[in-house]
Every structure is written in C-alpha cells, then in structure tokens.
C-alpha cells in the first residue's frame, strides 16, 4: 500500500482546517492546533496559505490574560462564488451565484420538457452556465454544483437512473464539462443529496452530526448524515424512501399491496386526488396553500402527511438520528398541520424513549434558498478527504 505524499498530506490538513473554521469560526490558530492535534508550524503555514487564497481572513483578537492576544480566523464570506444549479423533476432548471455567506445572486432559469432527451438537458444547462462565464464577474467561481433527480454516481457525474426523465447511465458531467471552461470544478449529484448538504453547510442542522433530511415535494427522498458524513449506501441508493411500499385498504377492506409512499403521498398524487393538473412544484404548492381551508384539500394533505409520518417512524427506529429536517415544497404548504400529523404518527410507531430524543423540524431553506444545496456540492467536494 502506497503512503501519502507530503503534498497530499498538506492538502488534507488544508481541508480539515478550512472545514473547522467554517463550522466553529471565529477560531484562533492555537484552538485549531488543540482540536486537530496538528503542530503550531503546520497550522501556521496552512492558515497563511488559506489567507493568501482569500478563503479565510483574520478578523480581530481573542481576549487573553497574558502575552500577545491570538488573532481570530474566519471564513472570507464575500470573496468566492459558488454556482448552484438544480434540475427539477418537472423540467425547470434554476441557477444562481452563491457566496460563502449563503446569499444568492444573479438568479437565472430555463425549462426543458419532461420527455426531453439527456442531450437537450446538457444543451440547456451548458447555455445557462456559459451565460455566467461569458459575463465579467466581480469575484471568482470556486466551482459548479448541479443537483439532478434520480440515482447518481456522484464520483463520475453519471445519472444511473432518473425515473421522471427516463434517463439511464448518462454521463451528464462529462458532456457538460466539454461545453464549459474545463478548469472549473463541476460536481453532479442527486437533488436530495444536494438538499441534505445544504443543511450541513448552510442550514439549521450544522451542529448535528447524525440527522436525516427528508426532501418532500414532487418526489420523496432522504439524505442520511452519520457522524457528520453523508451516507450513500450501495449503489448510491440510500434514502430512496419514496419507494417504500405501504399497505392500504380498499373499499372492500382488503389490503392493496405494492403501493409506494411516493405514489400515495407526493405532490402530483395530491393534486390528482383533488382533480387538479400538476404543473410543477411551485404552482402546485401555491395552489394548495391558497385553498388550505377547503375540507377536501385538508383531507388529502392529512392522509399524505400521515403516510410520511409512518415512514419517518421507521427511520427513527432504524437510525436513531438526533434530528429529522423536512425540506421541499409540501412541508411549507401547511407547516402546523404537517408537524401535527407527522408527529402523531411518529409517536404511534416509535418507542417513546426514542421519539423524545429526536427533533422534528421544517427546513429554513425554503424554495428561494434551494440553490444553496447545489452550491454545497462544491464545498463538500472541496473539503473531501479522498485524495
């Protein structure tokens, strides 16, 4: 087995220090030494390099009773941009520049048809990216993150299978990279994984090392974080909770099997039960919200939320997370009803001792902040310890 080179070790230390400052800054160099167990000289050299690259900055001094007061280090939130792009299940493609502080600028969007070929998606996304790259930007772009629906080999940027577009084994990253500046880092990943990483880097779950992010809208999926790392399973299919089968009773009180959670409780199914045409997540969510007091709407939503609550109970019993955060369009439609129904069914299906230890919350990263997830793909790749 070959050992790591000095360059690779230095790169690992750089990523560790950057992430520590992101999660715990402002922080002094001496504190970094204690937390990571690195030498004073190593921390000094690496932090100087990060400052020279404009990734971090010195922002003042710590109170110290004796000697020189150590300087604090913080992320340089306003220097680099991340370009976040998401391809939604309905064919909408959104893009925006995101700074390290989580502010989204220069929002752009386009759309492809549901039956579009992968090549048409490549063309649409490449045009969108090149609109940004062809315009002089005040700050450099650290990388581009693209969140897509389906099972994705994130290491190669290949869409292994996308149910909604019927794409199979499509090398999205490779083909887009040919159409843009080759030196720019490009990461392609599953949209729910991107949403989960948005919680890790920008959301309310930054302090939790073990949590689950349930993305609930057009589709239903979950991102699982264990010991601060995203668990992907094999083959990159962990969290496909929308395909869990739920038994239901028909009018003759007979069990109907082979019905998935997604086919029972997703946004398109709810709209269909109300006799409405599904026209995308945003429009459907707004329509439900404007008719939230209608008895039929309330009944459909309660049934859908109850099904999700039962599956949430299974997740808690299996993984015992610190928290479960619910992202996507549907939790935002009727937050109080959603919490009430999910909590009721979680309590009914989970041991009380386990349920009491889990925090259930709705994501603060609403629809206008969803691009933070795609942008987080760049940060996660930048800090990956895989050499």
N, C-alpha and C positions, 0 to 999 in steps of 0.2 A: 504494500500500500504506500503510495507516494505521499510525502508530507507537504504541507502548505509552504509556499514561498513567502519571503518577507513582505512582498507586495500584497499578496492575498491576505496575510495576517493583518497588515495595516488597513486594508480595505474593510475587513470585518470589524476591526476596532472603530473605524470611522463610522460605520453604520450603527454600531451599538451606541456610540456616544451621541450621534445625531438623534436617534430614537429616544434615548434617555432624556435629552434636553427637551425634545418635543413633549414628552409625557410628564416631565417633572420641572421644567424650567419656570422661572429663572433658577439657575443652579450654579454653584461655584465649581471650579476645577478640582478642589480638594474633595468636594462631595462626590464628584464623578469618580475620583480615584477610589473612594471608600465603597461606593455601590458596585462598581465593575471590577474592583481588585486590580486595577492597572497601575503602572508606575507613574510617578509625577512627570517624568520626561516624556513618556508615551502620550499622556493626556495633553501635555503642553504642546507637543508637535502636532497632534491631530486637531486640536481645537484651533490652533493657529491656521492650519490648512483650511478648516471649515470656514473660518472668518474670511480668509483670502478669497474663498469661492463665493462669499456673500450668502452662505447658507445659515450661518449663525452670527450673532453680534454681542458685544459687551454692552450691558445696559445699566451699569452702576455698581455699587459695592454693598457687600453684606456687613451688618453690624458685627464687630469683633472687638472684644475687650482688650486684646493685646496685639501689638505689632501692626503690620500692614493689613488693611481691610481687603479680603479677597473680592475680586470682581465677579459679578454675576454674568452668566451666559444665557442667552435666549435665542429662539428661532428668529431669523430675519423674515418676518411675515410678509413684507411688502416688496421683496425683490423678485423671486421667481414666480412664474405662472405654471399652472398645470392645465392641459387642455382635456376636458372631460367630454365624452360623447356617449350617448346611450341610444340604442336601437330598441324601441318599444315593440311589444308584441303586435300592436295594431299597425306598425309600419312607420310610426312617427320617429324621426331622428332628430335629436336635440344636441347642441354643442355649446360649450361656454368656457371661457378662460377663468380659472380659479386661482386665487393667491393662497399662500400658506395660512392666511387668517380665515379662509373659508368664504371669502367674498367672490361672487360670480359676476363676471363682466363680459361684455360683448357676446350676448346670447344670440345664437342663430339656430334655425330649424329648417327641416325639409321633410319630405314624406315619400315612402315607396309603397306600392300596393302589396296587399297580403300575399298575393301569388307571385311576387317578384322573384326573379332568379337571384342567386348569390352574386352574380356578376353585376346586376343592377344595383345591389346594395353597395358593392365595392365602389362603383362609379359615384353614387350619391355621397357616400362618406368621404371619398377622396376629394371630391369637389368642395365639400364643406371644410375639410382640413386645409386645403390649399387657399381658401378664402382668407383664413387666418395667416397662413405663412407668407402669402403674397403681399400682405399689408405690413408696413413697418410697425413693430410692436415696441412699446416703451420698455418692456422687460423681457428677458429670455424665457423660453419654454423649457421646463425640465423634462417633460415627456408627455405622451398622449395615452389616455386610458379609454378603452371602448368597452362598455357593458352591453352584452347581447343576450337574448333569450335562448335557452337550451343548454345542453350538456357540452361543456367546452374544455378542451385540453389547453389550459392557460399557459403551459410552458412553451407550446408550439403555436398557440393562437389559432387552433383548428376547431371549428364548430363540428363536433362529432354528431350531434343530432339536435335539430330545432323543430319541435312539434308544430309550432304555429306557422313556420315558413316552409316546412318540409325540406330543410337543408340537411345534408349528410356529408360528413368528412370533408368539410370545405375549409381550405387554408386562408381564412379571411386576413390574418395578419400579413402573411407573405405577399398577397396580392395588393393590399393597401400600401405596404411598405414600398412597393415598386413605383407607386404613383406619387409619393411624397418625398421630402428630403430624407435620404437614407440614414443620416447621422442622428436623427431624432428617435429616442426610445419610444417604442409602441407596444402596449400591452392590451391583449384582448382576453376578456373573461366573462363568465356567466353574470347576468344582471343582478341576481340575488347575492352572489358573492361580492359584487361591487357595492351593493347596498350595505352589506354587512361590514365591509371595510370602511365605508363611510361612517358607520357608527364607531368603529375602532379609532379612526383618525380625527373625526370632527363631531361625533355625536355625544349623547349623554352616557354612553357605555364605556368611555375611555378608561374609567377606573376599574372596570370589571375585567377579570382575566378569564372568566368562564360564563359565557352568555350565548343566547340564541337570538338571531334576528329573523323574524318571520315576515316575508315580503308578501303582502296580501292585496291583490288587485285583479288584473286580467288573468294572472296565473297565481299559484300558491307555491312558495318555496321557502326554504330555511337555510340560513348560514349559521354554522356551528363554530364557536370560538372556544378552544380548550387551552388553558394555560397561556392565554394571550396569542395563540396561533390559530389560524383558520384551518379547520379540519375538513378535508375534501373527500376522504373515502376513496374507494376504488370501484369503477374507473371514473374519478371526478364526479361521482353522482350523489355524494352525501347531501342530505337536505331536500331531496325530491319528495317532500311530504304531500304535495298535491296529488300524487299517485297512490297514496294510501287508500285502500278500499274500505268503505263504510257500509255496514248493513242497514238497510232501511225497510220499512214495512209498506206494502202496497195496500190498496183498498180492501183486499181480502185477508189482511193481516198475515200475509206471507212474506218471508224475507226475500228482498231483492238483492242479489249479490253482484259483485263486480262493478260497483258504482264508486268512482274515485271521489276524494274530497274536492278536487278541482271541478269535476263535472257537477257536483252538488252545490258548491258554495262560492264559486268565483264570480267576478263582476259580470261577465257575459251571461252566466246562468241566471243570476238575479234579475238582470234586465229582461231576459227571455221569459221568466216566470211572471213578469209584470206586463208582458205583451209589448215590450219596447224593443226597438232596434239598437243593437250595440254599435256605437260609433267612436269607440276609443275610451281609454280610462278617464281622461279629463272631463269629457262631455257626460259620460255615464255618471261619474261621481257628482258632478254639479246637478244633474237632473234628480238623482236620489236625494241629495241634500235639500233641494228646493221643495221636494214632496215628502219630507220626512214625517210629517204628521198624518199622512194618509195611512189608514189601517192596513191596507194590503202591502204597502211598502214596509211598514214596521214588521209585519209578519214574515215577509221574505228575508229581511235583514236578520231578524232574531233567529230564524232557522239556520241561516248561513253561519252566523256567529257562534251558535251552539255547536255546530259540527266542528268548527275550528277550535272551540274550547275543549272538545273531547280529544282531539289530536294533540293539543297543547298539553293536556294532562299526561298523555303518553310520553311526550318529550321530557316533561319534568320527571316522571317516574324512571325514565331510561338514563337521562344525562345529569339530573340534579344541578341545573345551572344556578348561578347567582341571580340572573335576571333573564327575562324574555322581553325583547322590544319588538313591537309590531310596526312595520313600515308599510308603505304602499297607500293606494287611494282609499280602500274601504274603511280602515280604522278611523280615517279623518271625516268620513261621512256623518257618523253619529257616535262621537267618542264616548259619551256617557253610556249609551246602550251597548256599545261594543265591550267596554270594560265590564259592565254588569253581567252580560251573557257569558263572556269568556271566563270570567272569574267564577261564576256559578257552576259551570260545567267542569272547570278545573278542580274545584273543591269536591265535586261529586265523583271524580275519577282518580283522585290523588290522595295519598296519605296526608293527613293534616300536618304532621311534623315536617313533611317535605314542602307542602304548599306554602306554609308560613315563612319559609326561608327564601322563597323566590319572589322577586319584584317583577310585577307585570306592568309594562308601561308602553305608551304610544310614542313613536319616534318624533323627535323635534325636527327631524329633517323632512319637512313636508315636500309637496310636489315641486315647489320652486327651488328646493335645495337638493333634488335628487342627483344632479350632476356631480355633487361632492363625492358620491360613491365611485363614479367612473374616474374622477380625478385621484381618488385614494388608491386606485390600482397602481398609479405611478409611484406614489410614496411607499407603498408596500413592496414594490419591486426594487425601488431604490435602497430600501433597508433590508432586503432579503439577505440572509447569511449564507445562502447557497453560492458557492464560488465556482 
